[in-house]
Amino acid sequence: MTHSRTVELEGHIIDSGTMQRCFGAVMDLGGSFDVERFDVGKHETEESYCRLTVSADDPETLRDILHELHQNGAVLEDPSEVDLVAAPADRVVPPDFYSTTNHPTEVLYDGEWIAVERIEMDCALVVDPDPAADAGEGNRADASRGEDGSPRAYTKTLNAVEEGDLVATDQSGIRVNPPERPRSGGGAFGFMQGGVSAERPSESTIREVAEELRAVKDEGGNVMVVAGPAVIHSGAGDALADLVAAGYVDALSAGNGFATHDLERSIYGTSLGMNVETLEHPRKGHKHHIWTISEIIRAGGIEAAVEDGVVTEGVMYECVRNDVDTVLAGSIRDDGPLPDTITDAVEAQDAIREQAHEADIVIMLATLLHSVAVGNCLPSTTKTVCVDINPATVTQLLDRGSAQAIGMVTDIGTFVPTLAEFVLGDDA
């Protein structure tokens, strides 16, 4: 017995490779398809449309095929409304709950398609039929809710799910909208570039990143920087501090190590015991980082240390002076840590998540773990720049799923000063 369903694809499905991916998924999973209608968009703004019937020998195979098609934006013909099941307890989701992608998503509820707010991958999808009735209960989606009583849909991490939350199951009544290739190109941030090469003309690429940063700020957008300790070790800290001081960084996500070495440089002139200008290792320099942590604790935190004149320069200094939203997420290996470091992993995730959802562009500088953490929280529509000396690191970061990403394999000590020069210089 053959089982079949009809699905629809709409948009720039040829340019973006959507049709090819869908056809390939059907055949790879052992199914077959019959194209019933195919309308080709014939000019720049006209979209294409395809309706096809997908068949398989057993219902489980068909279910797997429909799942893959759904991930690529296909919608069942005459879709049913979203299937909602109440969470039986806090942090417990129903069986077969829908796990979100990082693509823009909509749910069909009460006869209308509703956009899912704060989209990110690997979350539960919750629908609130009457948000005005329970606003203020502490749910992290409350801040984005209106007061008109209209239904809202939003994501929740599993540990944030509360008993009674209406959680979407399966994929009925859910529509995913993967970003499409823009007809106008896209410059350095071209659609799904994804390639990683150390042989690209890096200076011209950095110039395009600089132009994008200025454009984002001119439009009132948000720039987020994810930075690793190598930024300080390589001598690029001064350039990053200049960008912060000039207002080109709205949020900084880093770890205890980055902040410690930046503060150490201000207090002792070293980074992990090394003078980054002379490359000399002063006597007792290996103790500077732990002495720095002690001084910051004594002052009562980074902001207090800046106010008291203990810290007089550097990235953290400029972040305090310019009111930059800063999250320092701790790890099991941290010395100290600094009193500003968030040592609770879930609390740190939530803080990073708040930053990520405000960002219009994210610059990831020589830190794999923190960049992956941020990447997991980003919608696929957020522009991303990944820079590291290790090609494998850049590849892994680009694979987080952004549709508009630049990957550069280069020395961070060269990238950041060059970027600052192009953003702030007279010839920018």
N, C-alpha and C positions, 0 to 999 in steps of 0.2 A: 504494500500500500504506500502510495506517495503522499507526502504531506507538503503543503505549500502555503505561502502567504505573499501578498503583494505589498511592495514598499515603493516609496517615492524619494527621489533625490532632486534638489533644486538649488540653483545658485551657479557660481562659476565652477562647475563640477569637472569641466574638461581641463581648464587652465591649472586648477589646483590638484589635479591627479586623483580626485575623489572617485570618479567612475572606475578608473583603473584599479584602485585599491579595493573597491567593493567587488568588482568582477573577480579579482584575484582571490579575495577572501572566500567567496562562494565556492570556487573550484578547489582551493586548497583544503577546504573542510569537507569535500566530498559531495557537494551539492551541485545543482544546475540552476540556470536562470533563463528566462525568456523575456526579452525587452518588448513590452507592449506599446510603448510610446516614447519617442525621443525627439524633443524640440531643442534645436541648437541655437544659442544666443549668437546673433550675427553682428553685433557691434559692441562697443566698449561697455555700455551700461546694461545691455540686455543679458539676462540670465538664461541658463539652460535648464531643461526639465527632463527627467527620465522616470518612467514607471516600469518596474519589472516584477515578474513573479518568480519567487525563489522556491525551489523544491528540494526535498531530501527524502531518503527512504525511511527515516525514523524521526519521531518528534524531537528527540534530544539533539540530533545533528542539526535539525532546523532551528532549534533554540539557540545553539552555538553560532550558527550563521547569522541569525537575526541580531545577536548580541554584537558581533563584529561590525555588521552594517550600521547598527545604531551608533557605535563609537565613531563612525565616519559620517554621521549626519543623516542617515536614512531614517525615514519615518514610515510607520505602517499606514497603509491606506485606511481611511476611516478609523483613526486611532481611538482607543477607549481612554477614559479619564485615568489619571494617576491613581494607582492602587496604594492606599494609605492604611497602615496598621499602627496602632498605638504601642509605644515602647512599654514593655511589661515592668521595667524597673529602671532606675538611674543607671546609665552606662551600659544598658542592655538593649540591643536592637533586634527587631523581628528577624526570623530566618529569611534568607533570600532578599535582604535589604539591598537597595540600589546604592552601589558605590560610585561616587562621582568621578568624572574626568576633570581636567583643568580647563576645558573649553566652555564658552558661554552656553548656558543650558536653560531650557524652559520646561514648565510642567503644565499639563492640561487639567485645569481644576474648575469646576462649576461652569464649564462651557467656554473658558477663556485660557489662552496660553499666558502663563505668568513667568517672568524672568526670575531666575534663581539668583539671589543676592550673594555676594562674597564667595564666588565660586572658587573652589580649589579641589585638587585631586584627593581621592581616598577618604572622602567624608560621607556621612549620612545626609540625605536630603529630607528636610523637614518642611511641612506645610502648616501654616497657622491660619485657620479659617477666619479668625477674628482677632487680629493683633492688638486692636485698640482696647480689647477687654482685659488683656493680661500684660500690657506694656508696664515695664517697671519691675518685673519679677526677677531681674538679674540675668536674663538670657542675653548672650553676647550679640544677638541680632537686634535687640531692642533699639539700639542707637539709630538704626536705619529704617525703623518702622514709621509709618504715618499714623494719623489719628482718624482716618476716614472709615476705618473698619474693613477695608478691602483686604482680601486674602494676601498673604505674603509667603514666599518660598525662600529658603536659605539653607546653607550648609552648616553642619555641626560635626566636630570631631567626635569620635565614639565616647571619649571620656566626658564630653559636655552634654550628651543626650540625657534627658530627664524623663522620668516616668510619665507616661501620657502623651509625650511628643508624637505627633502623627508623622510617621516615617514612611517614605516611598519604598515600595518593594518591587522587585523585578525591574522592568523598564517600560511598562505600559504607561502611556500618557507622558512620556519624557522625550524631549527633543534636544539633541546635541547639535551645536552649530560650530564646527571646527573653523578656525580662521581660513580665509581664502586668499589666493594670490591676488594682490592688487593689480588692476590693469595698467596702472601708471608706473609699475616697477617697484621702487622702494629703496633704492640706493644701497647703502651699506647694510641696512636692516631689511634686505629683501626677504620675501616669504620663504620660510623653511630652508634657509641657506645651509645651516648645519655643518658645512665643511670646516675642517681644521687644517691649517697649513702654516708652517713657519716661513714659507716663501712668499706670502702675500706682501704687497707693498704696504708695510705697516704704517708708515708716516701718513699716507693718504687715508688709510682706514681710521687712524687716530683723529685726523682732522675731521672726518665725517662724524665720529663719535662726539667730538667737541661741538660741532654744529648742531647735533641733536640735543646735547645738553643745554645749549643756549636757547634752542627753540622751545624745549620743554619749560624752561624757566620763564621765557617771554610769555608763554601761554598760561602761566600760573600753575604749572605742573609740579610734580613731586619727584625728586631724585633721591634714590636710596643707594648707599655704598655698603658693600660687605667686604671687610678688610681682614687680612691675616697678618701675623707678626712680620712676615717677609717685607711688607711695605715699609716698616721701620728699619729692619736690618739692612735693606738695600739702599737706604738713604732717601727714599721717596716720601718720607713722612712730611717734610717741609712743604712739598708740592701739594700733598693732600690737605694739609693745614691751610694753605693759601686758597684752595678751592672752597673749603669750609668758610673761611673768613669772608670770601667774596659772595657767599650766599648760594653756591652751587651744590650744596649737600643739605638735604632736608632730614635725612635719617641715616644713622650709622648702626650697622649690626656687626658685632665682632665678639671676640672672646676675651677672657681674662688676660691671656698672653699679649694680645695686641695692645690693650690699654696699659698693661704693666710696662712694656718695653718703651712705649711712647712717653709715659710719665718718667721712666728711668732716664730717658734722654734729656728731658727737661731738668731733672734734679741733679743728675750726675754726668751728663754728656755722653752716656754710653747706651747701647742697646744690647741686652744680655751680656753685659760686661765688655763690649767692644765699642771703641770709638768709630762711628760709621764714616767719619771723614778720613782719619789717618789709618784705620784698620788696626790700631794698637790695642792691646789688652792691658789696661792699668792694673797696678797691684790691687788685689782684693776686688777686682772688677766683677768676678764671678758672684760676689755677694750683693751687687748693686740692685738686682731685681727684687730680692727679698727685703732689702733695706727700704726700697721704694714702696713696697706694699705696706711695710710698717709705718712709714711716714704718712701715707694716705689714710691708714686706719687711725693714726694719732690725730690727724686733722679732722677726721669725721666724715671722710668721703672725698670724691674727686672735686665736686663743686666747692666744698669748704676749703680744700687745698688750693684751688684757684683764687678764691676770695682772700685767703690768708697770705698769698704770695709764695706759697711753697712750690706751686707749679706756675711757670711764667711763659711757657710756649708749648707748641706741639698741637697734635690733632685734638686730643681730649681738651686741652685748654681752649681751643677755638670752638669746640662743640659747646662748652659751657658758656663762653662769651656770646655765642650766636644762637643759643637756645635750640640746638639741634637735638632731635629725638634720638636718644642713644640707648641701645640694648646690648648689654654684655652678658652673654650666655655662658655659663660655667660648664666644666667637664670634670671627670673623675681625676684628671691628672693635674689640676690647677694648684699652683702654690698660693698660699694665703687663704682664700683669694681676696681680691680687692672688695671692700664693703659694698661697692656698687654692682658687683657681679651677681646675677640671678642664679642661685645654685639649685633651685627646684626646676627639673627638666620640663615639666608640664607648664609651669608658670612662664618659663623662658620661651617655650613654643608659642604660647598665647601672645606674649609681647612681640615676638617676631612676626606673628600672623597679623597683628594690628598694623605694623609697619608695612608689610608686604602688600596689603590690600589698599594702601594709600599710594603706592609707588606707580609712577608712569614709566620710569626707566630704572633698571637696577644694574649697578656696576659691581661685578664680583672680582675681587683682587686677591689672587694668590691664597685662597683658603678653600679647600675642598669641602670639609665637613659643614662649615657654617653656610657655604653657598648652596649645598644640597638642601640644608634645612630651610633656607629661604625659598629655594626653587620649588620645594614641595608645596609651598603656600601660595605661589603665584598663579594667577590666571594665565592662560596661554597667549593672551593678547598683550601682556606686558613686555615691553622691549627689554632685552637683556644683553649685557656685554660681559663675557667671561675671559679673563686674562690669567695665564699661568705659564710658567716655563716648561711644565710637563704636558705634552700633548694628550696623554690619557686623562688627565684632570679636566682639561677643556672639553674633551669629548663627552665625559660623564656629565658635566654640567649642562652642556647643550642638549643632552638627551633627556633633560627634565621635561621637555615638551613645549618650550616657547616657539611660537610661529615666527617671531621676529628676533633673531639672535645673531650676535657677532661673537666668534671665537678667535682669540689671538694667542698664539704661542710665542711669547716674548718675555724678556726680563722685565719684571714689574718696576725695577729701578729706572728703566728707560721709559716705560709706558706712562707712568703717572706724571713725571715732570714734563714730558712732551704734551700730554693732554692738558696740563695746567697752562703751558705756554700757549697752546692753540686757543684755549678758552679765554684766557686773561690777557694774552699778548696783543699788541697793536695790529699784527697781521692776521688775527683770528677772523 
